[in-house]
Amino acid sequence: MKLYIEIDHYTNEESHERYVDPFVYGDEFWEAVAQYCPLLEAIEMLDSSDQPLYNMRPIDTMTSRTLVALADLKWLRQCTIGPARLAGNDIFEYLCRASSTGGHVAEREFNISIGGHESNRLAKFYAVVVVFLKLLAETSEETLGAASCSMKPHLHITNPYNSKVRQIWAEGYMRDELKPVLAVVREKHPSMAIEVSIGGRNGNKFNLIRGLSLTWRSRSRRRTLFRDIDGETTGRDSDSDVSIYSGGGSDDSMGDSEDENMEEN
């Protein structure tokens, strides 16, 4: 049993009148899906547009309740949802729950798209992955249970936006936040393969990060930490993207001083 949802996000956001309200695909919808479709094997929320996306409204009604409901589906093999305004701790709690409850399938691939922007126009994705990785770094492999559970998780956290980040900010983010926590996570979780899909990488500088992937499948453990995607995507500067959907302040991993530096440079 499979569930497919296709939305042309480009048309939906650029037109004066939306042809579909993505907010209907929130917690209540997914809790009903989990309750009445317990044998569901695959879920796909797809963007059917062929245009690069710079502003796309996140589904604010999709919270950690959605992740809890989907984690309990025992036959679910593949799932792609979002874009949702989820926090790093929401994703970590999903991984813990999925690892502890297990399932009736050998592997589960779960793709979570993180929508929304910071007040400095950065995609929230960048702060969310750091918070998630810090929680993972504080947890032992044995406590998490993903390596030993019968259903091996394969988790993708993706950035739906094509905007390039500022190079000055990127260098500090990579050097001071991302690389240090990645090193700790790899040491604490030797059975896990981790991969960062990144564009325009030059030392500690980069143009954008497309996603973070974690897997406990043995055949994937030889992956390199960074996968360059220069030939696959192009972006435009985040300065040109004035998102009307930002909402809220910066996440915990982005301090006030960093926000000020983003405005000055």
N, C-alpha and C positions, 0 to 999 in steps of 0.2 A: 504494500500500500504506500502510495507516494502523494505528497501535496506540493503543488507548484503555484507560486504567486509571482506574476510578472508585472512590474510597474515601469513605465517610461518616465524616469525621474527628471530627465531633461525637459520634456514636454510639460510635465506636472509642475515644475518649478518656474519655468519661463513663461507659461501662458497666464492670462489674466484670471482664468477660472480653472481650477483643478478638475481633472476628469475622475480622480479617485482620491479619497481621503486616507492616507497611509496610517492615520491614528487609529483606525479600526483594528489594525493588527497589533494590538497591545496585549497587556497581561490577561484580560478577560478572554480574548480570542484564543490565546495559546493555552490557557488553563482548560478551556472547553475542548480544544483539540486533544490535549493529553488525557482528558477524562473520557471522551467519546471515541477516540481513535487510538487505543493503547497498542495496537499492532502496527502502527505507523513505522515505516522503514526509512523514509527519506523526506526531507523538507527542503525546498528551494525557494528563497525569496530573491528574485533576479531583477536586475536593471536591464530593461529591454532597449534602452536608448543606445545609439552608437556615437554619442557625443561625450567629450571629456567633461567631468563634473567638477565645479569649483564651489558651488553653493548647493547644498542639498539638505533639506530639513530633516533632522533626526526624528525618529518615532519616539516622542517623549512618553507615550503610554506603555512602552516596552521597558520594563525594569527588571530587577533581579528576580521578581516573581515568575517572569517568563523563563528564565534560565533554570529555576528550580523545577518548574513543570516539565521542561524538556529533558532535564537530567534524569527524570524518573521513567522515561519511556524506554522500556527494556529492549525493544527490537529496533531502535533507531540506529541506523548505520551512518547516515550522512545528513548534515543539517547546515543550512546557510541562512542567517537571519540578519536583519538590520536594514538601514543604519539606525542604531539605537544610542541613546545618551546614557551609556552604562559607565560605571566607575571600575577602577582596577580591582577593588575588593569584591565587586559583584562577579567578575570573571573568575577570580581566585576561588570564591565560594562555590561557583559552578563546578570548577575542576575538582575540588575536594569532594563535593557531593557525587559527581559522576564516578569518581574513583572508588568511593566507598560503597555506593549502591550497586555498581556493576551493571550487567545486562546479559541478554541472551545472544549477543553477537561478539565476534572476536575483536573487532575494531570499531571505533566511532570517530568519524571526521566531523568536526564542529567548527564552523566559520562564523565569527562574530564581527560585524562591521560597526565601527565606532563613529557615530555622527556628532556634529556640533563643533563649534569653534570657541577658543579662548577670547578674552577681551582684546588681546593683542593680535587677533586674526589667525593664530596658529590653530591647526586642527587639534581637537582634544585628544586625539589618538596618541600623540607624543607623550603627554602627561600620564595617560591611562596605562600605557605599557610599562612605564617606569614604576608606577605604584604596584602594578601586578607583579612585576619581576622582583621588587623588594619583598613582597609577601612570600613569594616563592623562595627567595634567598633565606628567609627566616624559618623555613620549614624543611625538615629533613626528608630525604627520599622515602624513608620508612613510614613517617607520619603521613605524608601525602598519599601514599598507597597506589599511585598511578603505575609504577613499575611492576607491582606484584598483582594487581587486579586482573581478573580474567578478561575484561574488555579493555583493550589498550586504546587510550585516547590519542587523538591527533587534533590539536587545537590550532586554529588560525585566528589571529586578531588583525583585522585589516583596516586600512585607511582609505576611505572612499573618494577622497579629494585629490586632484591633480596639482595642487598649488605647490610651488617651490618655497622652501623656507629660506630665511636670511642666512648667509654664510657665516657671519659672526656668531649668530645664535647657534647654528648647527655645530660649529666647532666646540663650543662649551658644552652643549648637550651631549655630544658623543664622548668627549674626553672626561667630563666630570660626572655624568649621570648614567648614560647607557652602557658604556664599556665596563665600568667598575662593577655594576650590578650583574651584567652578563657573566663576568668572570666568576663571581660568587655562585651564581645559579648553576653554572656548568660544573663547578667543584662539588656543590651540595647534591647534585642530581646526575651522577655519572651514567645512568641508564637512559637519560633523555638526550635526544638530538634537538638542537635549537638552530633556527635559521632566520636571519633578518634580510628581507628583500628591500634593496636600497638602490636609489638612482643618483648618478652624478657623484659617486664617492671619490674623494681625493684626500687621502690622509684622514683627518678627523672631520673634514668638511663633506657635505652632501647636499643634494637638491631636495630630495624627499625620501621618506621611508614608506614603502607600500604595505608592508605587513610583517608580522612576527609569527613564526610557526614553531610549535613544540610537538614532538612526537616521541612515543615510547616504543615504536616499532623497531625491532632489531635491524631490519634491512635499511633503515634510514640513518643509522648512527654515524655514518661516514660523511655526512653533509658538512660543508664548510659553514662557518658562522655567518658570513655575509655573502648574499647572492646578488650580484650586480644586475640591474634591469635597465641599463642605459638604452639598449636598443628597443625596449618594449614600451616605453612611455615618455611623454614630454609633459612639462608643466609650465605654469606661469607664476610669477612672483606673488607671494601671499599679500604683498602691499596692495596689489590691484584687486584683491578679493574682499570687498566689504560685505561680509555676511550679515544678512538681516535675521539670521537664525542663531546668533551667537548665544545670547542669554547667559546669565550667571557670570561668576568670576573665574579666576584661574584655579586649577586644581592644586592640591597640596605640594606636588613636586615642582611647581613653578612658583618661585618666591616673588615678592614685590619688586626686588631689585632687578630681577630678570625681565619683568614686565616693563620697567622703566627703560632698561637697555634696549628692548625691542622697539620702543617708541622713539628713542634717540638715534638709532642707527638706520 
